[in-house]
Amino acid sequence: MLSKTFQTTDTEAQLYNTWETEGRFAADPQSKAAPFTIMIPPPNVTGTLHMGHALTMTLQDTLIRWKRMQGRDTLWQPGTDHAGIATQLVVERQLTGENTTRQELGRDAFIERVWKWKGESGSGITRQLRRLGASLDWSRERFTMDDGLSRAVREVFVTLFREKLIYRDRRLVNWDPHFRTAISDLEVENKEVRGSLWHIRYPVADTQDEFIVVATTRPETMLGDTAVAVHPEDERYTALVGKSVVLPLTGRRIPIVADSYSDPEKGTGAVKITPAHDFNDFEVGKRHDLPMLTVLDEAAAVTLDEIGDDLHTIEGLADPAFVRSLEGKSREEARKAIVAELENLGYLVEIEPHTNQVPHAERGGAVVEPRLTTQWYCDAATLAGPAIEAVEKGDVTFVPKQWENTFYAWMRNIQPWCISRQLWWGHRIPAWYGPDGTVFVDYDEVNAKQQAKTHYGTDVELTQDDDVLDTWFSSALWPFSTLGWPDKTPELARYYPTDVLVTGFDIIFFWVARMMMMGLHFMKDVPFRTVFIHGLVRDERGQKMSKSKGNGIDPLELLDQYGADAVRFTICALTGVGRDLKFGAKRVEDHRSFVTKLWNAARFCEMNGVKPVADFDPTRVQNPLARWIVVETSNAIREATDALDAYRFDEYAGACYRFVWNRFCDWYLELVKPLFSGENTAESQELRAVTAWVLDVILRLLQPVMPFVTDTLWHEFGYGERGKLLTASWPTLVIVNDAEAAVAEIDWLTRFISEIRTVRSEMNVPPSRLSPVLLQDASPLTLDRAVRWKETIGRMARVSDIDALTGDVPHGSAQTVLDEATLILPLADLIDLAAERERLAKELAKAEGEIAKTERKLGNPDFIARGKPEVVEETRERLVTQQGERDRLAAAVARLK
């Protein structure tokens, strides 16, 4: 006997344990079934389940569970990423609490400490994925630094180096001065910071009192200026191009160059060029062959190593002693000192308040410094060509298709990929240096020493490169390294290429594109056929979730409060193609009601003797209600299947919701109640059998998104063993011959009842007062149906009698139209008609006033141009709602005329 409510906490843990221990999620490389593979975007080993995880994992699990039911040999590959900088940060914080540092510990001991942390705490995120119900093949779980994947990383690095696609170069990178390492663009967060724009006079060389004024947000880097740039078409400076200015403080002469980077409309139209400390300046420097002088070291403190020999004494302009006093100062301290000195010397023209986007490190929060360093690079442009071609040819399809344009834009303008990081935790670069700096790249030190011996003619001591590889380097190999590559394993042959990648748009370049580049280069095929790009999870108002706004949502709290099924169903219901999700706890609470509705419907069936009937054939049912619900069920199967085929998760959830709540619960079960409570006839037996069949289909349709409640009910009703619904077959369409008449009749019945209910509700007729219904201009078919279903209509629509109209329409009647007939409800004896007319007129006038107010707001160009996009969209949605309410009230007023 089913309990009164579904107990999520105990059921979920026990059922998941059954699935996992019995190997229900496992792929079978020996299977004759067609494979279907999804690679999990490996979460950071340091991670905690957040809404982004909940979104992408729910969508992937829905697809995997659906395909598993369709008979495919499914592999959902699990694993975690070693997350170099994030993991190192966690362990370094632990060491700080112990009053020590990684430097004091030493590299080998520190790495050992990280592995210890991973063993003790690194499985938190995978436990949380289990709570969500993710049906990953845990027997195949991988880690980006396990032995097999590390071997794959070395193989790829060595191969690309030998193909001259990996090399060392001195370029500008994002530099984290706290961790003292290069970081990727994805690890940089731009934050709006209120600061200043300093206007500084640079004297033109060999002139009297002629200056160029430049505006800068970073006066501390001016020590490394190597030019001033003006636009080639800016007539104010045409005569100065080719001349020089004298750099204040250092006295160094630097040229005035013409470059389109300078914007004549911005500031003074002249900009200082510091190639070693600004990405745009770096490109200008390359175009004009400028020196690139580093004046901030790895800790973002002033260094004079590259300019100390080129300091000049010029009275009132340059003082080497002052410049040398800056050495070792932080950039913030140097900025204050330089600004004060410029003001003292009279070269500071103006300080203008300025709001700027300042890059910060995602981990640790340090202000990121563009820094010129020697790093390892991958020739991404060469590898990008085949990936671009694969999308152009249709070998890889993006859903929605619009994201292909984003992919092309990034890939066709791709820069060399900086793959080295100055960390200790990660894949150490397999490169060793000889006494003279010659580099030897090989799979291990033994082979590198053999190379060196051949090169030098004798054995020499080698020193391994201290750097590790960018985390995205190993992640780029994920689709094939997890399957055993570089070995030719059965899994690699069977499951590569994978079928679909589900991910967010923010890592199209960082992960998706790089997997394509590596897969095509080493496997000679794309790593996946389809890339489904989902939106961001936003709050209920459409704003981006953030700690500073305090609008974040913890999915673990939602799982505790509402259960996994409600959370998963909400995610699917809100995931439309090409749009973000407006997510909140209230939405999960609403969809928990759907779980409850299903549970209560099953309890009703159980209490009314509904049980599975062996060999039941739904195509042979005779009762009109039975034939109608079989057709409706088949329609739901088609809609759900088509939606999942098209990655329209919201339409899949919507099809299931409408069918279960509306057609099955609100109509079918209400219509069969009298038959279930009456005598045990052949008709009631058929209806019980078809009800059991429909419930089975419902549980199968919902299993991919609501696995816990559906499996529980499936087992309790005797459809199959506990834990085995996920491997039951996906429902197929059922054709009921000559069902048109039955479908038309039940559709008419539901519409008839709905019309009467609507009128009674609009007119505030008390539920306790029954109303007669008169039919005007009704066809014989309609009159016949009305007689046949009179009892049901009376019960469900609170109707006392149904008759054909024989005279004039009674005074005080409300009217509505259904097909050819007019339904007339005499209400004079049931409500105060004058009061209702007055109420409806007031409500209609109020609704029209609200619409006018909203339309004025949307008609204001300033509101559209300056308003937050989510607020504008919310206002548009409110207008649609208001118009719908206005139309409803107008129809109600018309009915009383």
Buried (B, 14 or more C-beta within 10 A) or exposed (E): EBEEEBEBEEBBEEBBEBBBEEEBBBBBBEEEEEBBBBBBBBBBBBBEBBBBBBBBBBBBBBBBBBBBBBBBBBBBBBBBBBBBBBBBBBBBEBBEEEEEEBEEBEEEEBBEBBBEBBEEEBEBBBEBBBBBBBBBBBEBBBBBBBEBBBBBBBBBBBBBBEEEBBEEEEBBBBBBBBBBBBBBEBBBBEEEEEBBBBBBBBBBBEEEEEBBBBBBBBBBBBBBBBBBBBBBEBEEBEEBBEBBBBBBBBBBBBBBBBBEBBEBEEBBBBBBBBBBBBEBBBBBBEEBEBBBBBBBBBBBBBBBEBBEEBBBEBEEBBBBEBBEBBBEBBBEBBBEBBBEBBBEBEBBBEEEEEEBEBBBBBBBEBBBBBBBBEBBBBBBBBBBBBBBEBBEEEBBBBBBEEBBEBBEEBBEEBEBBBBBBBBBBBBBBBBBBBEEEBBBBBEEBEBBBEBBEEEEEEEBEBEBBEBBBBBBBBBBBBBBBBBBBBEEBEBBEBBBBBBBBBBBBEBBBBBBBBBBBBBBBBBEEBBBBBBBBBBBBBBBEBBEBEEEEEBBBBBBEBBEBBBBBBBBBBBBBBBBBEEBBBBBBEBBBBBBEBBBBBBBBBBBBBEBEBEBBEEBEBEEBEBBBBBBBBBBBBBBBBBBBEBBEEBBBBBBBBBBBBBBBEBBBBBBBBBBBEBBEEEEEEBBEBBBBBBBBBBBBBBBBBBBBBBBBBBBBBBBBEBBEBBBBBBBEBBEEBEBEEBEEBBBBBBBBBEBBBBBBBBBEBBBBEEEEBBBBBBBEBEEBBBEBBEEBBEBBBBBBBBEEBBEBEEEEBEBBBBBEBEEBBBBBBBEEBBEBEEBBEBBEEBBEEBBEBBEEBBEBBEEEEBEEEBEEBEBBBBEEBBEEBBEBBEBBBEBBEBBE
